[in-house]
């Protein structure tokens, strides 16, 4: 039997996973837990223990209090994620094959060089952001 508490937490875990565009096995790998753990958390067959909520909060920069909040109203709150583009890039980068990682690194180097060149050609100082 599902309680509102478990249903809300299941939905939040799935929502976080969907935001980052990762599968259940990928999330399990990120959190260093067995492959079936995320499936079991999302289905409710495994209670969302504090340990799992802390791991998810830390790994995906999610507000821990929001994650623990089991009210249905909290599902509508969009301030739970501390958006960190570098973290999202890191998660996506880990999913690439080695040969594609080399291509991404090369492209990033070229883009940085272009940004620096553009900054020298304008009167505004380059901020790096």
C-alpha positions in Angstrom: 0.0 0.0 0.0 1.4 3.4 -1.0 1.2 6.3 1.2 1.3 9.9 0.0 4.7 10.2 1.5 6.2 7.4 -0.6 4.4 8.5 -3.7 5.7 12.1 -3.5 9.2 10.9 -2.9 9.0 8.4 -5.8 7.8 11.1 -8.1 10.6 13.5 -7.0 13.3 10.9 -7.6 11.9 10.2 -11.1 11.6 14.0 -11.7 15.2 14.6 -10.9 16.3 11.8 -13.1 14.3 13.1 -16.0 15.7 16.6 -15.5 19.2 15.3 -15.9 18.1 13.0 -18.8 19.6 9.9 -17.2 18.3 6.3 -16.9 17.7 4.4 -13.7 21.0 2.4 -14.2 22.9 5.6 -14.9 21.6 7.2 -11.7 22.4 4.1 -9.8 26.0 4.3 -11.1 26.3 8.0 -10.2 25.2 7.2 -6.7 27.3 4.0 -6.4 24.4 1.8 -5.5 23.2 -1.5 -7.1 21.6 -1.1 -10.5 18.1 -2.0 -9.4 18.0 0.4 -6.5 16.6 3.4 -8.4 13.9 1.2 -10.0 12.9 0.0 -6.6 13.0 3.5 -5.1 10.8 4.8 -7.9 8.3 1.9 -7.7 8.0 2.1 -3.9 9.3 -1.4 -3.3 12.3 0.2 -1.5 11.6 3.0 1.0 13.5 6.3 0.3 15.8 6.1 3.3 17.6 9.2 4.5 20.9 7.8 3.1 19.5 7.7 -0.4 17.9 11.1 -0.2 21.3 12.6 1.0 23.2 10.9 -1.9 20.7 12.3 -4.4 20.7 15.7 -2.9 24.5 15.9 -3.0 25.1 14.3 -6.4 22.4 16.3 -8.2 22.5 19.6 -6.2 19.0 19.2 -5.1 17.7 20.9 -2.0 17.6 18.2 0.7 14.7 19.8 2.6 12.6 19.8 -0.6 13.5 16.2 -1.3 12.4 15.1 2.2 9.2 17.2 2.1 6.4 14.7 1.5 3.6 17.2 0.9 1.9 17.1 -2.5 2.3 20.9 -2.6 6.1 20.5 -2.7 5.9 18.8 -6.1 4.9 22.2 -7.5 7.9 24.0 -6.0 10.5 24.7 -8.7 13.2 26.2 -6.5 14.5 22.8 -5.3 17.3 22.5 -7.8 20.4 24.6 -7.5 21.2 24.8 -11.2 24.8 24.1 -11.9 25.6 23.9 -15.6 29.0 22.4 -15.0 27.4 19.5 -13.0 25.0 18.8 -15.8 27.9 18.9 -18.3 29.8 16.5 -16.1 27.0 14.0 -16.0 26.5 14.1 -19.7 30.3 13.9 -20.4 30.6 10.7 -18.3 28.1 9.0 -20.6 30.2 9.6 -23.8 32.5 7.0 -25.4 36.2 7.8 -25.0 36.6 8.9 -28.7 33.7 11.3 -28.3 35.1 12.7 -25.1 38.3 13.7 -27.1 36.1 15.4 -29.7 34.2 17.4 -27.0 37.5 18.4 -25.3 38.9 19.6 -28.7 35.7 21.6 -29.4 35.7 23.2 -26.0 39.4 24.3 -26.4 38.5 25.8 -29.8 35.5 27.7 -28.3 37.6 29.0 -25.4 40.2 30.3 -27.9 37.5 32.0 -29.9 36.0 33.6 -26.8 39.4 35.0 -25.8 40.0 36.2 -29.3 36.5 37.9 -29.4 37.2 39.5 -26.0 40.5 41.0 -27.2 38.6 42.6 -30.2 36.0 44.3 -28.0 36.3 47.0 -25.5 34.5 45.0 -22.8 36.8 42.9 -20.6 36.3 39.1 -20.8 34.6 37.8 -17.7 34.9 34.1 -18.4 31.1 33.5 -17.8 
